[in-house]
């Protein structure tokens, strides 16, 4: 409302300026001189005195000079006020729209133009509904102007992809609409809810297994050495899962908060990729898979944390082995593309459904089909953050039933 009052003040000052210009124009006529003389007397002491024509002109001249000085001061104040209002409107993190009584747009700030994808010229003069393209918003503004009372509501637009908090306040000649984009806030809230649900799911299974094993042992199974040893081994497996989950959660938290410092140094990616392939070759052979390399000759070194980059490679190749059926093929390829070193891990596995692709790098997110494969669901999220911490990018392409390709880039540092 403070902004609206300031804008109304600007309009009032502008009207006074126009009046002054009209008065100055009337000086060209005899009647105008007499009128201005009368105004001058009122502006000084409000008394009518007897003066000579020459005195009247001097009096008029002095008064006009005083008025000119006053208007110059007012113009300076007006320019300063306009500058302050413009600064507020351009920096405020909310869309501001001014409307007349017919719900026609009279002004928008940069944030509003960005939210509704218009520019100031094309938006002004249009109906509010044409600017926002949402009937719920338009109805709220109409209700505000009709009742002369502030209205507020959260509106979901574009098929649920965006959330706006809309506040409409009545003015003496129209209304002011304040729009705040809540899309990121809602998305973060959804991520938080999913995180709680996912971690609850992941903890429930090993805890339930441990509880069942302990109860069985307490009920007499501990006296059978063979059963007791088997159950203790199972308890060890479940405990290892919980330990891994806690460790990865702590690591992911440190990476996301920037607390995990990278130990940067020159990395020979060709040697590192070959090392990872050799390390996982036995696991691939055991799954009856063909693991091959396709590396461009003379790959340049990159500046990075070798252990962290190896962690990314191991995670991606391990996933490819886990979700590729027997007699399948996994290829690790690398080449230079522009100023980046590109590494791709391609498999002929079960693939990822299209609906799951946008969320595949989220914490704890698992494709339903993959739940039987074990794991914490944190590996891809950790890989993403490690790559991004190096200034690179990671993405996935997949077709269900035909395989997947995970690609990450690392910037090449030119000496």
N, C-alpha and C positions, 0 to 999 in steps of 0.2 A: 504493500500500500504506500510506503514511503516513496518508491520509485514513481508510482502513479501521481502522487502529489507534486513531486518535482517536475514531472512532465506537464501537469496542468499549470504550474507556475511559469514554465517556459512559454506556454501558449499565451498566457496573460501578458507577459513582458513583450512578446512579439506584437500583440495587439496595440500596446502603448506606442511601440516604435512606429507602427503603421500610421497611427493618429498623428504623431509628430511630423512625419513626412507630408501628410496631407495639409497640416497647418503651414508648414514651410512653403508649400506650393501656393497657398492662398495669398502670400505676401505680394504676388504680382498684381493684385487688384487693390483698389482704394478701400473697398469694404473689408478686404482681408486685413489691411493694416489696422483699421479701426478695431476689428475683432481681436486681433493679436494684442493690441494695446490694452484692451479691457482685460484680457487674460493675464497680461503681464502685471497689471495693477493688483489683480486678485492674488497672483502668485507671490507678490511682495508683501503688501500689508492689508489688502482687501479694502482699501479706501480710495475713493474717487477724488483726485486732486485737480486743481486748476493749473494747467501747464500750457506753455506755448507750443505751437506745432513743432518747433525745433527741439523743445524739451521732450515732447512726446516721442520723437524719433530717437533721441538719445536714450530715453527710458526704455523704448522698445528694443534698441540695439543691446543695451546692457542686459535686459531680461532674456533676450534670445541667446546671448552668449552664455548666461548662467544655465538656461535650459539645455543648450547644446552640451555644456560640460556635464550636466546631470545625465543627459541621455548617453553621452560617451561612457560615463561610469557604469550606467545601466547596461550598455552594450558589452562592456568588458566583463561585467558580472554574468551577463547572459552567456557569453562565450565560455567563461569558466564553468558555469553550471552545465552547459551543453557538453563540455569536455568531460566533466565528472560523471554525468549521466551516461554518456557514451562508453566511458571506461567501465562503469558498473555493468552495463548491459552486455558488453563484449566479454567480460571476464567471469560473470556469474555462471555457475554450472547448472543452469536450468533454462529451459525455453521460456521466453516472455513474448506474449502476443497481446497487442492492444486492439480492441474492437470498438466500432461505433454501435449505436442502438439497433442497427439493422444487421448486426453480426458480420459486418464487413471488416476485413483486416486493415488497420491503419498503420501498424508498425510491427516489426518482428526483430528479434536480436539474432546473432549468429548461431547460437545454440538451437533456437527454434528452427531456423532455416536448415541446419544440419539434421535435426531429428526428422523433419518432414520433407527433406530433400528438395528444397526450393531455394531461390535467392530472393533478396529483399525486394527487388524490382518486380519480379513475377508474382510474389505473394501479396503485396499490398494492393488493396482494392478488390480482392476476391472474397467471396463468402467464406466463412470459417470452415464450413463443411468441405469446401473445395481444397482447402489447405491441409486439413488433417485426414480427410477421407475416412471418417469414422462417425457413425450416427450416434453412438453412445456419448462421445465427446460433445458433439453438437447439441444433443439434448440437455446435457449438463450445463452448458453455457447459456442455452435458451432459458432454462429454469432460473439461472442466476439473474439474467436481465429482467425476467418477468417478476420475480419475487423481490428483487433488490437485496438479496441475501447471499452471502458467500456459499459456494458449493464445492464439495471435494469428493473424489472417488478414484479408485485404482482401476484402470482400463486395460484390458488385454487386447492387443491388436495384431494384425498380420498372422492370423491363424495360431495365435498363442506364442509367437516367437518374440514379441516385445511386450513389456509392461510399462505403462505410464502412470505416474501419480499426477492427477489433474486437479488444480485449484483455480476456481473462477471467482473473482471479486468484482462487485458492481462499482462503477464510477459515476460521476455526475452526468457524463455523456458517453455511455458505453460500458465497457468492462475490461478488466485485465485478467489474462489467463497465464498461469504459471504451470509449466510442464516439466516434470522430472522423470528421467529414464531410470526405471528400476530393474531393467532387464538383467544387468550384471549381478545385482543384489539377489534377485530371484534365482539366477543360475547358481550362484555360490551357495544359496540355501539348499538347492536341490543336490548339489555336490556333497554338502555336509550331511544331508539326510541319507544319501546313498552310501556315504562313507561309514556312517554309524550302522546302517543295515548290513553292509558287506562285512565289516569287521566282526559284527555279532555272528554272522553266518560262519565266517572262517574260524572263529574261536569256539563256536558251539560244537563242531564235529570232534576236534581232538579232546576237548574237555569231557564231552559225553563218553568218548571211548575210554579215556583214563578212568573216569568214574566207574564204568562198567567193569573194567579190568580189575580195579582195586576191590570192588564189592565181591567179585567172583573169588579173588584170592582170600578175602576175609571170610568167605563162606566155606572154606575148607580146601580150595584148590591149591593153596600154598603148600599143602602137605604132599602133593604129587609133584615130585621134582621136575619131571618132563613138562607138565602143564605150567608149572611156576616159571620155568626158564623161558617158555614160549611167551607167556603173558608179560614177563619182564622185558623181553625183547620188543614186544609190541608197544609197551609203555615207553621204552626208549625212543622208538620211532615217532610217537605222538609228541613226546617232549622235545625232540629235535625240530619238529614242525613248528611248535610254539616258539622255540628259541630263534629259529630262522625268521619267523614273522616279526618278532619283537626287534631283532637286529635290523631287518630291512625297513621297518617302520621308522626306527631311529635314524637310519641312514637317509631315508627319503625326507624326513623332517629337516635334517641338517642341510641337505642339498637344496630344498625349496627355500629355506631361510637364508641361504648364502653362507652358512657357517662352515661348510665343508670346503676347505681350500684345495684347489687343484695344484698338484706338483708338476708344473709345466717343464717340458724339455723337448728336444727333437725326437720325433718318433718315426722309425722306419716302418711304414704301414705294410709294405710288402712282406717284410720279415715277420711282423706281428700277426698278419692274417694267416701266414703259413704255420706259425706256431699254434694258433688256435685250432686250425684244421687238423694238425697232427695230434693235438691234445684230445679232440673229440672224435677222431677217426675210429677208435675202438668202439665207442658207443654207437656210432653210425653203422659199423659193420655188424654189431650185435643185433641191430634192428633191421638188418638186411637192406641197407640204403647205400646209394652211391653218392659219396661226398667228393665234389671236384672243385677245382679253382680255375678262375678265368681272370687273370690279372694282367693289366696293360704293362708293357715293359717300361722300366725307368720311372716307377711311381715316385713322386717327390716326398721328402720328409715333411711332416707337419709338426707344429708346436702344440703339444698337449700333454695330458697326464696318461702315460702309457697303461698303467694299471686300470684306470677307469675306462679307457677305450677298449681294453681287452675285456672288461666286464660287460660292455655293451655287445661286443662280438659274441662272447660265450652265451649270453642270454638269448640272442636272436638265433644263433645256430642250434642251441639246445632246444628251443621251442620248435624249430623246423624239424628236428629229429623226432621230437615227441609227437607231433601231429601229422607226420607223413607215413602212410601205410608202407608195408614191405614192398621191396623192389622199386621204391620211389627214388627220386633224384633231388639232391640239394646242391646248389651252386653258389659259391662265394665269388663275386666279381668286384673289380675295382678299376676306376679310370679317373682321369682328370677331366673336369667339366667346368669351363670358365675358370674362376679363381677358387674352385673347391675340389676337394678329393671326394669322389662319390664311391660309397661301398654299398653293395646290394647283396642280400641273402634271399635267394629264390628257391622255393620248394614245389613239389608236386603233391602237396598234402591235401587235407580235407577242406582247406579254405575257410574263409570267414564270411558269414552272412552280411549282406549289404547294410542291414539295419544296425549291426554291431560295429562296423568300421569306424564311425565318428567317435566312439567311446573306448576304443581298444587300448588307449594309453592312459585311461583313468585308473586311479588307485583301486585295487581289489576287483576291478571289472574283469569278468570272465565270460567268454562265450559259453552258453549252456552246455554245448557239446563237449567243451574242453574241461568241464568240472571234474570229470573222472580222472583227468590226467594229473591231478595233484597240483602242488605249487601254491604260492601265496597270492598270486594275482598282482604282485607289486613290481615284478621284474621289468615289464615294459614301461611302467611309469618312471622307474629309476633310470632306465636307458634313455628315455626322452629327456629327462632333466640333465643327465650327464652330457648328452650331445648339445643341448641348448647352452649349457654352461661353457662349452667350447666355442660358442658362436655359430653352431651348425643347426641343421634341421633334420627331423626324422619323419617319415611318412610310410604308409602301407597301401598296397594295391592287392586286391584279392577277389577271387571268384569262387563261390562255394562249390566244392567238389573238384576244383581244378588246381588249387594251390594259392600261394601267397608270395609277395615280394616286399620285403622290408628294406627301405633305402634310407641311409643317413649320409649327411655331408659334413665335412670338416674343412674350414677355410685354410687355404694354403698361404703361409706367411712368406712373402717375397723378401729376400735379403737385399 
